[in-house]
């Protein structure tokens, strides 16, 4: 597996017109070799922009989709997914100050870069959590 943050920094999603959730799931599918097909990737579409109402950041919901793909074999209740989700969300909130779209946009969105800095921060935290849980990410 390679680093999602590095893949995104290299421009993997540039020119694809993806929202924040899609950027993380599409990039995570590539970086972490999830093997998700196009219809599975489309599941992230409605989570961008905090589910369209600036609620929980789409980069975070996309990240939880990635974590679910990696850690849930059958059902959530038969996995450690909630503990891993909590670790991810707490680390992101510590780094960025919130998990909600509105304050993240106010603090980090720019006209030139859009929400790219938030997406990259989510990718970095996701990489860190996966390194702790799985080990072996390549830069």
N, C-alpha and C positions, 0 to 999 in steps of 0.2 A: 504494500500500500504506500502511496505517496501522500505528501502533505496537500490538503485542500487549499490552504492559504497560499502555498507556492503556486499551485495550478491557477488559482484565480489571479494572483499577481502577474503571472505570465500572460494573462489576457484570455483565458479559456472561454469566458462568457461574453467577451466583447463582440458587439455586432449582432448578438442573438436576440436582443430586446426582451430579456428575461426579467421578471420581477425578483424581489429579494429571496422569496421562498424557492422559486424555480432555480435561481443562481446556485443556491446551496445544494439543492437536491441533484440538479444536473451535474454540478461540479463534484459533489460527493459520490455520485454514481461512477464517474470517471476515476477520481482519485482513489477511492476505496474499493473499486472493482465490485460494486454491488450487483451488477447484472440486471438492473431494472430496465424493462422495455418502455417504449414511448408512452403507452397508455398509463403505465405506473408513474412515469415522470409528470404526466399531465395532472396528477392528483395534487401537486403543489400549487397549481395555478390560482386557486381561490384564496390562498393564504398570504399573498403579497399585500403590502400596505396595511399590515395588521388586520388581515381578513377584510380589507377594503374599508374598515372603519377606524383605522389607527389604534387597534387594540394590541394584543401581543405581537411583537415584531415578527414579520414573515421570515426573516433570516433564522429566527429561533425555531419557528414551527417547521421550517425546512430541515433544520438540524435535528429536530426530534424525529422527523421522518427517517433521516439517515441512521440515527441511533436505533430506531425500531427495526429497520432493515437488518442491522448488524446483530442485535441482541435478542430479538423475539423470534423464536422458531415456530411457535404455535399460537399462544395467547399471551397477552401482557401479564396476566396473573401467574403465569408459569415461568416468569423471567425476572431479571433484576432491573428492568427498564425504568421503573419509577425512581429507583435510587440513582441510576446513571443520569436520567433527565434532571433530577434535583441538583446533582453535582454540576452538570453543564449550566443550568440556569443560574445557579448561585455564583459560579465563576464568571459568567458573562455579566451579571448584574454588578458584581464587585468591580469588574473592569470598566464598564460603560455607564453605570449609575442607574440603569433601568432595564426592564425587559419589554417595555411598552413602546409602541411605534411613535406616539406623539412626542414624548420627551427626547427620544433618540433622534428623531428628525430635527427637533429644535436645536439639539446640541451638536449634531454631526452631519446633517445633510447640507450639501452645497449645490448651487445651480450647476456647476461644472462637473462634479463627481457624483451627484445624486446621493444615494445611500451606500455607495461603494465602501466607505470607511466602516460602516456598521456591518456590512456583509463580510468584509475582511476580518473584523474583530470576531464575529461569530465563527468564521472558519478557523481562526487561530485557537479559540477556546475549544472548538470541536476537535481539532488536531490534538490539543493538549489532553483532553479527556480520553480520547482514543489511545494516545500514547500510554497513559496511565492504565487503562483497562486492557489494552491489547499488546502494546509495545510494537516496535519495529516500523514506525512511519519513516519514510524517506523524504528528505527536503526536496 
